[in-house]
Amino acid sequence: MIPGAEEYDIDITFDEAEIDRLLAVTPADASPADALTYAKNVFVPLTTACRYTCTYCTYFDAPGQASLLSPEEVRDILETGVDAGCTEALFTFGDDPDDRYTRIHEQLDEWGHDSIHSYLREVCELALDVGLLPHSNPGDQTREQMELVADVNASMGVMLETTADVDAHAGPRRKNPGQRLATIRNAGELGMPFTTGLLVGIGEVWRDRAESLLAIRELHERYGHVQEIIVQNVVPNERSRFEQPSVETMRRVVAMARVALPDEISVQVPPNLSPTRELLDCGVDDLGGVSPVTDDYINPDYEWPALRELEDIAESAGVPLHERLPVYERYVADDWISNRIRTEIDANTDAGRRYRDVLER
């Protein structure tokens, strides 16, 4: 039973034969992709506050230390991204930070917002106004919270990480796999193109990895909304006692993901964290969102690679590299996106022409 499944009414069961099949997967069972893709984004960390205190995470700051970006600060970051030719505004913050941090709650109230999700809507609209498509990753969301911002996002995401109950999520506010799966389900019910993924090396075992992939597949089979999954290794940092998984482990997990999931779901590895070149033959076809202008605030010790490095990675694999939007082309073509996002893509503006140029490449 997945921890939290009953609490969040998650009805997912696992076929033992399917688990055995995935546990037997090796890199030889996956084929390299015909092309690699990436998105050019600007990273906007609305706040470093989070109700969770996961032991591998350097993103969150303690209460009293975390702050909230103002609309003026957000606009400055967004305009820098536009000037650099980005198409995606990646908004992140910890799970329901205003639930734990009095200072964040009070600041939001001063700005006329009753929650961080209301403020997220404001900055997503700001991103659209300046010429960027929002992709928000605000952690766990109720259906109501997601519905509040769905129409102003081209896509959204949250890392499942694992269906297992691991010590890495320890503390008085444990991260709940059932709640994560409920967030992914909410996105499916709302027709939101979605990104999720596994975090490898936080105490899960091989069966947990297989079950996590099968849970994602099950939700995608119901709703068709999972556009990509990220297979991300944990990395050493000032808070983490976890060792980075071996290349052999990552090769096997990536291959397992490729075999487990339907072809339309892309398999991504983050090139600033992973031994990317050694994983490409295991089925990787996406290198994620890469920012030419902002840091990876979730993993600040690991710089984004330059576009030239991504080109070198693709060249070494003998495949072309294509830029993509934060929402995958098939969701644009099949009209999953909201009227607001469709209007921005179709608009006779510099931003609209930039979006369409990426789609047509």
GUKOL-152163 format. One line per field, with one value per residue (C-alpha): residue in one letter; y, z, x. Coordinates in nm, 2 decimals. Layout:
GUKOL-152163
residuo = c(A,...)
north = c(Y,...)
up = c(Z,...)
east = c(X,...)
This chain:
GUKOL-152163
residuo = c(M,I,P,G,A,E,E,Y,D,I,D,I,T,F,D,E,A,E,I,D,R,L,L,A,V,T,P,A,D,A,S,P,A,D,A,L,T,Y,A,K,N,V,F,V,P,L,T,T,A,C,R,Y,T,C,T,Y,C,T,Y,F,D,A,P,G,Q,A,S,L,L,S,P,E,E,V,R,D,I,L,E,T,G,V,D,A,G,C,T,E,A,L,F,T,F,G,D,D,P,D,D,R,Y,T,R,I,H,E,Q,L,D,E,W,G,H,D,S,I,H,S,Y,L,R,E,V,C,E,L,A,L,D,V,G,L,L,P,H,S,N,P,G,D,Q,T,R,E,Q,M,E,L,V,A,D,V,N,A,S,M,G,V,M,L,E,T,T,A,D,V,D,A,H,A,G,P,R,R,K,N,P,G,Q,R,L,A,T,I,R,N,A,G,E,L,G,M,P,F,T,T,G,L,L,V,G,I,G,E,V,W,R,D,R,A,E,S,L,L,A,I,R,E,L,H,E,R,Y,G,H,V,Q,E,I,I,V,Q,N,V,V,P,N,E,R,S,R,F,E,Q,P,S,V,E,T,M,R,R,V,V,A,M,A,R,V,A,L,P,D,E,I,S,V,Q,V,P,P,N,L,S,P,T,R,E,L,L,D,C,G,V,D,D,L,G,G,V,S,P,V,T,D,D,Y,I,N,P,D,Y,E,W,P,A,L,R,E,L,E,D,I,A,E,S,A,G,V,P,L,H,E,R,L,P,V,Y,E,R,Y,V,A,D,D,W,I,S,N,R,I,R,T,E,I,D,A,N,T,D,A,G,R,R,Y,R,D,V,L,E,R)
north = c(0.00,0.34,0.56,0.81,0.64,0.58,0.93,1.08,0.82,0.70,0.38,0.23,-0.14,-0.30,-0.61,-0.83,-0.95,-0.59,-0.51,-0.82,-0.72,-0.37,-0.51,-0.72,-0.42,-0.34,-0.05,-0.29,-0.30,0.07,0.25,0.59,0.87,1.01,1.37,1.57,1.86,2.14,2.45,2.79,2.93,3.19,3.06,3.25,3.13,3.31,3.22,2.98,2.90,2.55,2.36,2.05,2.00,1.72,1.63,1.64,1.98,2.31,2.51,2.59,2.85,2.85,3.07,3.42,3.39,3.32,3.61,3.66,3.81,4.13,4.18,4.44,4.19,3.92,4.16,4.24,3.86,3.80,4.08,3.95,3.62,3.78,3.97,3.64,3.48,3.25,3.12,2.97,3.13,2.86,2.95,2.75,2.77,2.53,2.35,2.59,2.82,3.06,2.77,2.76,3.10,3.39,3.65,3.51,3.50,3.86,3.98,3.81,3.97,4.31,4.26,4.17,3.79,3.52,3.25,3.19,3.04,3.37,3.55,3.28,3.37,3.73,3.66,3.41,3.68,3.91,3.65,3.63,4.01,4.04,3.75,3.42,3.11,3.00,2.66,2.64,2.39,2.48,2.14,1.97,2.13,2.07,2.07,2.41,2.55,2.42,2.53,2.88,2.90,2.64,2.87,3.09,2.81,2.64,2.33,2.25,2.00,1.83,1.56,1.24,1.14,0.80,0.61,0.48,0.61,0.72,0.87,1.16,1.29,1.26,1.53,1.67,1.75,1.44,1.45,1.21,1.00,0.98,1.36,1.38,1.13,1.33,1.64,1.45,1.32,1.68,1.79,1.51,1.59,1.95,1.86,2.02,1.90,1.78,1.70,1.47,1.23,1.03,1.14,0.86,0.78,0.91,0.57,0.40,0.05,-0.10,-0.21,0.14,0.28,0.03,0.10,0.48,0.45,0.22,0.47,0.75,0.53,0.44,0.81,0.89,0.60,0.75,1.11,1.13,1.44,1.34,1.50,1.40,1.25,1.36,1.09,1.29,1.17,1.32,1.53,1.60,1.93,2.10,1.93,1.60,1.28,1.09,0.97,1.04,0.72,0.55,0.59,0.22,0.28,0.58,0.40,0.12,0.36,0.56,0.24,0.12,0.45,0.43,0.07,0.14,0.44,0.49,0.65,0.98,1.05,1.20,1.09,1.38,1.40,1.74,1.80,2.01,1.72,1.40,1.21,1.30,1.17,0.83,0.81,0.90,0.55,0.44,0.63,1.00,1.24,1.56,1.78,1.99,2.36,2.53,2.89,3.12,3.40,3.25,2.99,2.66,2.78,2.43,2.30,2.62,2.44,2.30,2.55,2.52,2.41,2.66,2.60,2.51,2.23,2.09,2.11,1.91,1.65,1.61,1.60,1.33,1.12,1.19,1.34,1.68,1.92,2.11,2.38,2.32,2.52,2.44,2.27,1.99,2.03,1.75,1.92,2.25,2.06,1.86,2.18,2.09,2.44,2.71,2.98,3.23,3.03,2.97,3.34,3.41,3.16,3.27,3.65,3.87,3.98,3.93,3.67,3.49,3.48,3.34,3.06,2.97,2.97,2.71,2.50,2.50,2.40)
up = c(0.00,-0.09,0.22,0.23,-0.05,0.16,0.30,-0.05,-0.21,-0.44,-0.61,-0.76,-0.74,-0.88,-1.10,-0.96,-1.31,-1.42,-1.12,-1.20,-1.56,-1.47,-1.21,-1.48,-1.72,-1.81,-2.03,-2.32,-2.32,-2.40,-2.72,-2.77,-2.88,-3.24,-3.10,-2.78,-2.67,-2.41,-2.30,-2.25,-1.92,-1.66,-1.30,-1.06,-0.70,-0.54,-0.20,-0.03,0.24,0.26,0.51,0.46,0.59,0.37,0.46,0.10,0.02,0.02,-0.12,0.19,0.45,0.81,0.93,0.98,0.71,0.40,0.20,-0.08,-0.42,-0.48,-0.81,-0.91,-0.84,-1.04,-1.33,-1.34,-1.35,-1.62,-1.84,-1.82,-1.95,-2.23,-2.33,-2.34,-2.57,-2.31,-2.37,-2.02,-1.68,-1.42,-1.09,-0.78,-0.41,-0.12,-0.04,0.12,0.27,0.41,0.62,0.83,0.79,0.96,0.78,0.44,0.53,0.65,0.34,0.12,0.32,0.28,-0.10,-0.10,-0.13,0.10,-0.02,-0.21,-0.48,-0.54,-0.56,-0.80,-1.03,-1.03,-1.13,-1.39,-1.55,-1.53,-1.71,-1.99,-2.01,-2.06,-2.31,-2.13,-2.08,-1.72,-1.59,-1.22,-0.98,-0.64,-0.47,-0.36,-0.46,-0.39,-0.68,-0.58,-0.56,-0.90,-1.06,-0.94,-1.16,-1.43,-1.71,-1.68,-1.70,-2.01,-1.80,-1.44,-1.24,-0.92,-0.85,-0.72,-0.60,-0.47,-0.36,-0.06,0.29,0.33,0.62,0.38,0.43,0.81,1.05,1.20,0.85,0.64,0.27,0.18,-0.14,-0.15,-0.15,-0.43,-0.64,-0.56,-0.71,-1.02,-1.04,-0.99,-1.29,-1.50,-1.39,-1.49,-1.82,-1.73,-1.92,-1.64,-1.55,-1.27,-1.19,-0.96,-0.72,-0.70,-0.40,-0.10,0.06,-0.18,-0.31,-0.66,-0.61,-0.49,-0.82,-1.02,-0.83,-0.86,-1.24,-1.26,-1.05,-1.29,-1.58,-1.43,-1.38,-1.74,-1.88,-1.70,-1.81,-2.08,-1.92,-1.83,-2.08,-1.93,-1.63,-1.48,-1.35,-1.11,-0.89,-0.54,-0.51,-0.21,-0.04,0.29,0.44,0.27,0.40,0.08,-0.16,-0.53,-0.70,-0.93,-1.30,-1.33,-1.10,-1.30,-1.63,-1.50,-1.36,-1.68,-1.88,-1.65,-1.70,-2.07,-2.07,-1.82,-1.99,-2.32,-2.60,-2.58,-2.23,-2.26,-2.02,-1.90,-1.70,-1.57,-1.73,-1.44,-1.20,-1.40,-1.59,-1.90,-2.17,-2.01,-1.99,-2.34,-2.48,-2.21,-2.36,-2.26,-2.51,-2.31,-2.12,-1.93,-1.88,-1.90,-1.80,-1.97,-1.71,-1.37,-1.13,-1.05,-0.71,-0.60,-0.66,-0.63,-0.62,-0.97,-1.25,-1.56,-1.87,-2.15,-2.47,-2.64,-2.39,-2.47,-2.84,-2.77,-2.57,-2.87,-3.12,-2.92,-2.94,-3.31,-3.28,-3.34,-3.05,-3.07,-2.85,-2.72,-2.52,-2.16,-2.30,-2.54,-2.90,-2.89,-2.62,-2.82,-3.13,-2.94,-2.78,-2.41,-2.34,-2.20,-2.42,-2.24,-2.34,-2.69,-2.74,-2.63,-2.87,-3.16,-3.09,-3.35,-3.10,-3.06,-2.79,-3.00,-3.30,-3.08,-2.94,-3.29,-3.42,-3.15,-3.24,-3.61,-3.57)
east = c(0.00,0.13,0.17,-0.11,-0.31,-0.62,-0.61,-0.61,-0.83,-0.55,-0.67,-0.35,-0.25,0.06,0.08,0.36,0.44,0.49,0.71,0.92,0.95,1.08,1.32,1.48,1.53,1.89,2.02,2.03,1.65,1.62,1.71,1.87,1.64,1.64,1.67,1.71,1.50,1.53,1.34,1.50,1.37,1.41,1.40,1.18,1.20,0.90,1.01,1.25,0.99,0.85,0.64,0.86,1.22,1.34,1.70,1.84,1.70,1.90,1.61,1.42,1.52,1.41,1.12,1.25,1.51,1.29,1.16,0.91,0.99,0.79,0.61,0.87,1.15,0.96,0.92,1.29,1.38,1.12,1.23,1.59,1.46,1.27,1.59,1.78,1.53,1.36,1.01,0.94,0.90,0.97,0.79,0.89,0.83,0.80,0.48,0.22,0.49,0.23,0.10,0.42,0.59,0.41,0.63,0.53,0.16,0.17,0.35,0.09,-0.19,-0.03,-0.02,-0.39,-0.35,-0.51,-0.26,0.06,-0.15,-0.34,-0.01,0.12,-0.17,-0.07,0.29,0.19,-0.03,0.27,0.49,0.23,0.22,0.59,0.61,0.68,0.48,0.45,0.54,0.47,0.61,0.45,0.47,0.15,-0.17,-0.54,-0.77,-0.89,-0.54,-0.44,-0.77,-0.69,-0.38,-0.44,-0.56,-0.25,0.00,0.12,0.21,0.28,0.47,0.57,0.82,0.66,1.02,0.91,0.60,0.80,0.80,1.17,1.36,1.47,1.11,1.13,1.02,0.70,0.57,0.65,0.61,0.33,0.34,-0.04,-0.06,0.19,-0.01,-0.33,-0.16,-0.07,-0.43,-0.56,-0.36,-0.51,-0.87,-0.81,-0.65,-0.31,0.00,0.22,0.58,0.68,0.96,1.18,1.45,1.70,1.91,1.70,1.66,1.42,1.49,1.46,1.10,1.01,1.14,0.94,0.63,0.68,0.70,0.40,0.20,0.29,0.20,-0.14,-0.24,-0.12,-0.33,-0.63,-0.59,-0.31,-0.16,0.20,0.43,0.76,0.92,1.25,1.49,1.71,1.98,2.02,2.34,2.57,2.51,2.56,2.24,2.26,2.42,2.31,2.57,2.52,2.40,2.65,2.64,2.54,2.24,2.13,2.16,1.94,1.68,1.66,1.62,1.35,1.17,1.19,1.06,0.78,0.63,0.46,0.66,0.48,0.62,0.96,1.24,1.45,1.77,1.89,2.23,2.36,2.31,2.34,2.62,2.41,2.64,2.65,2.27,2.17,2.17,1.93,1.64,1.68,1.52,1.50,1.75,1.49,1.46,1.80,1.84,2.09,2.03,1.94,2.08,1.93,1.80,1.70,2.06,2.27,2.60,2.54,2.55,2.33,2.54,2.57,2.37,2.70,2.75,2.40,2.49,2.81,2.61,2.37,2.66,2.84,2.52,2.49,2.14,1.99,1.91,1.57,1.43,1.08,0.82,0.73,0.42,0.50,0.39,0.13,-0.06,-0.07,-0.18,-0.45,-0.58,-0.52,-0.40,-0.63,-0.78,-0.55,-0.23,-0.36,-0.42,-0.06,0.08,-0.13,-0.08,0.08,0.34,0.71,0.64,0.38,0.61,0.89,0.66,0.55,0.90,1.00,0.70,0.78,1.15)
